């Protein structure tokens, strides 16, 4: 039996006036998603348990069967795992976004989706120019990076930059314990970044500058059980982002590299599909395909882009469904977002999201379509981990 999860990050949304009160899932051309929902079990699932804030860290752990109450220790430590950072128990990891702040407003949480090569040079400049005892920054992908703070503090109130796109940053700067240290770090970083050759060149080209190092997502060293110990399967995660690959490494799953995978609309989607097939061919039982693009488009307020991203997810589902069907082996597929990311707010929400699960050996035949409204007529799952129970164990 082979098991596939196709997770479109942030696919779910709210009704949009521009779409005549429909959601992107309702208007997108998604025949494979609709067929999976029709032939399988469909409904809504609550992936983010109270009192946690909705985020891909909480939601993906929950979907994979790792109850956040027990296993969550912060977002950035999970990303640090993928970067090969060896954290001590006393270390604190923080996400460092290279962002664009103009006139005191968060203009762009991704600095124009800055390239990894450009970002790496900026991170190197910060490490060389700051020289703060107990601080080291590790370069990640595009705008996403990791800062390790020896004997750091996790009680500081830190705001994700994608939550405040287009808003003044003054009320969202670090607050509380150790906030003076974080503010000082950000101010010194801004001085280094302002006139770096990378940013001078971006300014000349009319691109958003990476002029602010924004800190958020603090946490301590994670302690995750191995996926095989919990579910009895060999697993792999195919993703472009450090968070998901870090979850994979922390749980003993494979996290294969896909050249050209970026987490945006401009990604190597074909390469990701081929990597899923490769994992199955090499004996992996369970593959978790994570597609970040719908979420990125939502954060950017890009309606057309989000619809396109959802249709890309549909195409990947169709290709991989055909592959599993032709394998001659029983299989099961789950389709869902980790959370919703409404275009109206451009940030995450904790409302239940639509899911669909199809098993080749026991079709459910819900007769429903795959979207938020139709899923209200299906089976409600109260916890994220129930999707794994349904996918792996229920008949």
N, C-alpha and C positions, 0 to 999 in steps of 0.2 A: 504494500500500500504506500502510495506517495501522497504527501500533503503539501499544499501550496497556499500561502497567504498572499494576496495582492492587496497592498495597503496604499491607498491614495491619500497622502497626508493633507489634511484640511479640506477634503473634497466637499463635505457637507456645508450647507449654507442656509440662509433665511430667504424668504420670498423677496424678490427685487422688482421694484416698480418698472424699471427699464425692460424687464422680461415679462411684463404684464402679470406680476404677482407670482411668477414661477421662480424656481431656483436654477442654478447652472446645471444641476443633475437632471432636471426636468426638461431642459431645452437642448442639452448636448445630444449628439448622435452616438448612442451607446448600445447598440444591439446586443453585444456579447454580455454586458452587465445585465441588461433586461432579461436575456435568456437564462442567465445563471440564477437570477432572482426568481423567475417564473418556475424553473424546474427544481429549485432548492427550497430551503427554509429561509425566510426573509422576515425582517422586523427591525426594531430599534434596539440599540445596546448602549448602556451607560458605561463609558470607558474611563471616566474621571471620577473617582470616589470623593465624597466630601471628607475632609475640608480642603483637599488639595486644589491648587489652581490648575486650570487646563493648560497643558503643555505636552509636547511630544515625548518628553522624558517620562512623565507620569503615565500618559495614555499608552505608550508602546510597552512599557513594563507590564501594565495592567492587562493588555491584550495577550501578551505572551505568558500570562499566568503567574507573574511575579507581583504579589500584592504590595502596592506602594507603602502601606503602613509598616510592612516588615522589611522591605528591601530598598526603599528609596533613601539616598543619602545626599542628593543634590544632582543637578544636571551636569555641571562641568566635570566632575570626577568620572562620569561615564565617558565623556569625550576624551578625557585624559588617557583612559585605557587604550583607546585606539591609537593615540599618538605615542604609545610606548612609554608614558611617564610612570615612573615607579614612585608612587606616593607613600609617604610615611603616615602613620596614624595621626600625627600632629599637623600634617599639611592641610591646607585648604586650596581647592581648585576653583577658579572662576572662569567663566566664558569672557573672552575679550573680543568684542566686535569692532572692526574698523568701520566707523560710521562717518556720515557727512552731517555736520551741524553748521547751519548758517543763520546768523542773526539770532542766536539763542534758540533755534528751532531744529528739531530732529528732522532733517530733510530726507535722509536715506539711511536706513539701518544696515545697508549692505555696501555702502560706498560705490554705488553703481555696479554691483556684482563684480567687484574688483577681481582681477585674475589672481590665481594662487602665486604666480611668480612675482608679481608686483607686491602682493601682500607679504610674501616671505622677506623681501628686501626691507620693507617697512618694519616688520617684527625684529629683524636683525638690527636695524637702526635703534629701535627702542631698547633692546637688550644692551647695546653698546653705550647708548647715551644716558640711560637712567642710572644704571649701576646701584640699585637699591638693595641693601643686604636682605637676603632671604627671599628675593623675588626673581623668578625666571619665567619668560614667556616662550611658549612653544607654538610654532607656526602650524596652522591647520589648512583647511581648504577655503579659498576665496576670502570672504570677510570673517570667517569663524576661526578663533584662536583660543589658546588656553594659557592662563596665568596660574602659576603655583606660588603660594604664599606660605612660607614656613611659619608655623605657630600662628596662623591667621585666625580670622573671626568670621563666623557664619551668621551672626545675629544682625548684621547690617541689612537695612532695607534697600534692596537693589531692584531696579525696574528693567525688564527686557526692553531693548530699544524698539523692537517691532510693535510694542504696545503703544508707542507715543509718536508714531510717524505723523509729521505735520503739526506736532504740538510743541509748545515751549518746553525746554528741558528743565527749567528752574525748579519746578515742583517735583521733579523726578530724579534729582541727583541723590547720591548715597545719603542715607539718614541713619542715625542711631550709632550703635557700637562701632568704633573704628572708622566712622565715616570720614573723619578729617584725613586719615591716611589715604583712603581711596580717592578723595577729591584732589589731594595733592598729587597723587599718581596721575590722574587724568589731566590735570593742568600741565604738568611737566611733559607728559606725552604729547599733548597738543602742540607745544612749542617745538618739539622735535619733528613732528609730522608736517607742520605748516609749510615749511620751505624745503622739504626733502625733494630731491630731483624727480622722484616718482610722482609726487603731487604737483610739482611745477609742470611736468609734462601732461598730466591729466587736465590741469587747468588750461593749458594751451590748446588741448583738444576739445575743450568744452565738456569734459566728463566730471562727474562728481568726485570731489577729493576725499581721500581717507584722512580726515583731519582731526578725528577724535577717537581715542581708545576707550570704548564704553564697557564697563564691567558689570556683570550680572551672573546669576546662576550658581552662586557659591555652594560648595558642599565638601564633604570629607570622603575619605577612601571608602569605596563601596565594598559590600560583602554579599555577593550573589551566588546562589546555588547553581550548579551546572544544569544546563537544559536537559541533558540526557538523564540526570538523576531524577528530575521532576517528571519528565514526560516519556522517558524510555526511548528517545529517538536521537539520531544524529541530525543536527540542525545546521543551517547556514542562513546568513542574512546578506541580502544584496542591496546595498544602499550607497549613496554618494556622500552621506553626512557622517561626521565623526560620532555623533550621538548614537546612531543605530549600530554602527560598526563597533563602538565601544561596548554597547550592551551585548553584542555577539561575543566579543572577546571575554567579557566578564562572566559570561554564562557558558563558556566553552564551545560556542558555535563557531563555524567558519565565517570569515568576513572577507571574501575574496575581493581583490582590487579590480575595478573596471575602468580601463583607460578612457578618459573623456567624460566620465560621469561627474556632473557638477551640482545636481540638486535643483537646477533651473529648467526652463523650457529648452535651453540650449545644452542638451545633455546627450550622452551616447545611450539612448534607450535600446537600440538594437544590441549593443554590447551587454546590457543588463539582462535582456532576455536570453541571450546566448549563454551567459554565465549561470542563469537558473538551470538551463538544460544541462550544462556541463556538471553542475553539482549533482543533479539527479543521475546522470550517466555514471558518475564516480561513486555512487552508493549512498548519497545523502538522502535521508528519509523525508526531511521537512525543510522547505525553503520559504523564507519570509522576504518577499520582494517589496521594498519600500520605495515609493516615488514621491519626492519632495515637491515637485513642480506646482501642484495645485495650491499648496500652502504658500509658496513664495509669491505666486500671482495674487493670492488673497491679501497678503501683507502689503502688496504694492497697489492694491485697488484696481487691478487689471482684470476686468470682466471678460473680455475676449480671450485673454491669455488663460484665464481659469477654465473657460469652456474648452479651449484647445488642449489644456493639460489633462482634463478629464477624458477627452477623446483619445489622448495618447495612452492613458491608463486602460481604456477600453480595448485599444489595439493590442497592448501587451497581454491583457487577459485572453483575448481571442487567440493570439499566437500560442500562448502557453497551454490553453485549454485544448487546442487542436493537438499539440504535442503530447499531452498526457493521454488524450483519447486514443491516439495512434500507438501508444506504448504497449497496449495489450494487458496492462496491469490496472487493478483498481486504484482509484485516486479520490482525493477530496480537495475542494477549493473553497477558501473563504475570501470574501471581498468586503472591505470596509475602509473608512477613514479612521485615523487614530482619534480625531476630534473634529469639530467643525471650526471653520475659520471664515466667518461672515465677511463679505466684501464691505458691508455697511459699517463695520467697526474696524476692519483690517487687523484684527487680532483674534486669539483663540476664544472659544466659548465651551462651556461644560455641558451643553444640552446633549441628549442621546442622539446617536448617529445611525444611519441605515447600514445594515449588514446583510449579506447573503451567504449561505453555505450550501454547496452542492456536493453530493457523494454519488459516485458512479454506481455503487452497489446498492444504494437505497435512496432514490430520488424522493423528494418531499412534495414537489409540485404545488407550490404556494399559489401560483397563478398571478403573482404580483409583479410590478415593475420595480426597477431599482431607483428609488428616489425617496426623499424625506417623507413626502405626503403618503405615498403608497405604503411605505414601511410601517406607518401607524396602524395599518390593518393586519400586521403580522404578529410574530411572537416577540415579546419584550424580554430582553436579557438585562438583569439588574446590575451585573458586574462584568468588567472587561474580560476577566478570566473565563467566563462562561463560554466565550467563543472557542477557546481551546478545548473545553470539555465537549462542546458540540461537534467540533471538527474532528477530534481524535478518538473520542470514546462513544458518543451516542450513536445508536442505530437509526 
